[in-house]
Amino acid sequence: MGTTFVQVNEKGFWLKDGLLELWLRFAALHIEDSPEENSDEHKIRDQWLIASRGYFSGAVPDGLNEAVATKNG
């Protein structure tokens, strides 16, 4: 299992993929499922649920920069 560099607003750290996947799963499950399929919250939640499934080794697509770039994110 690899590690992924997690970056938010030009600061970042290395994190083992398994721990990042677990953290993304917990974070995604704390976002309410929006009735609007095209909302920012819905897109973030879906991306994090996919990323937390364990298919990505060494490059988990966390999308944190994009998620925190908007007001709703």
C-alpha positions as CSV (number, residue, x, y, z in Angstrom):
1,M,0.0,0.0,0.0
2,G,1.3,3.4,-0.9
3,T,1.1,6.9,0.4
4,T,-0.6,10.0,-1.1
5,F,0.4,13.6,-0.7
6,V,-2.6,15.5,0.7
7,Q,-2.5,19.2,0.0
8,V,-4.8,22.0,1.0
9,N,-4.1,25.6,0.3
10,E,-0.3,25.1,-0.5
11,K,0.3,23.1,2.7
12,G,0.4,19.4,2.7
13,F,1.5,16.1,4.2
14,W,2.0,12.5,3.3
15,L,-0.6,10.0,4.4
16,K,-0.9,6.2,4.0
17,D,-3.6,5.4,1.5
18,G,-5.6,3.2,3.9
19,L,-5.8,5.9,6.5
20,L,-6.7,8.5,3.8
21,E,-9.4,6.2,2.4
22,L,-10.9,5.7,5.9
23,W,-10.8,9.5,6.6
24,L,-12.5,10.2,3.2
25,R,-15.2,7.6,3.9
26,F,-16.0,9.2,7.3
27,A,-15.9,12.7,5.9
28,A,-18.2,11.7,3.0
29,L,-20.7,10.1,5.3
30,H,-21.0,13.3,7.3
31,I,-22.1,15.2,4.2
32,E,-25.8,15.0,3.9
33,D,-27.0,13.5,0.6
34,S,-28.3,16.5,-1.4
35,P,-31.4,16.1,-3.4
36,E,-29.8,18.1,-6.2
37,E,-27.4,15.8,-8.1
38,N,-25.4,18.7,-9.5
39,S,-24.7,20.4,-6.2
40,D,-21.2,21.0,-5.0
41,E,-21.9,18.9,-1.9
42,H,-23.2,16.0,-3.9
43,K,-20.2,16.0,-6.2
44,I,-17.7,16.2,-3.3
45,R,-19.5,13.3,-1.4
46,D,-19.6,11.1,-4.5
47,Q,-15.9,11.7,-5.3
48,W,-14.9,10.9,-1.7
49,L,-17.0,7.8,-1.6
50,I,-15.4,6.5,-4.8
51,A,-11.9,7.4,-3.6
52,S,-12.5,5.6,-0.3
53,R,-13.1,2.2,-2.0
54,G,-9.5,1.2,-2.1
55,Y,-8.9,1.1,-5.9
56,F,-6.2,3.8,-5.9
57,S,-2.7,2.9,-4.7
58,G,-0.3,5.7,-4.2
59,A,-2.6,8.4,-5.7
60,V,-5.9,8.6,-3.9
61,P,-7.9,11.4,-5.5
62,D,-8.9,13.3,-2.4
63,G,-9.9,16.6,-4.2
64,L,-9.5,18.6,-1.0
65,N,-8.2,21.7,-2.8
66,E,-11.3,21.8,-5.0
67,A,-13.6,21.0,-2.1
68,V,-12.5,23.9,0.0
69,A,-12.3,26.4,-2.9
70,T,-16.0,27.2,-3.0
71,K,-18.2,28.6,-0.3
72,N,-20.4,25.5,-0.1
73,G,-17.3,23.3,-0.2
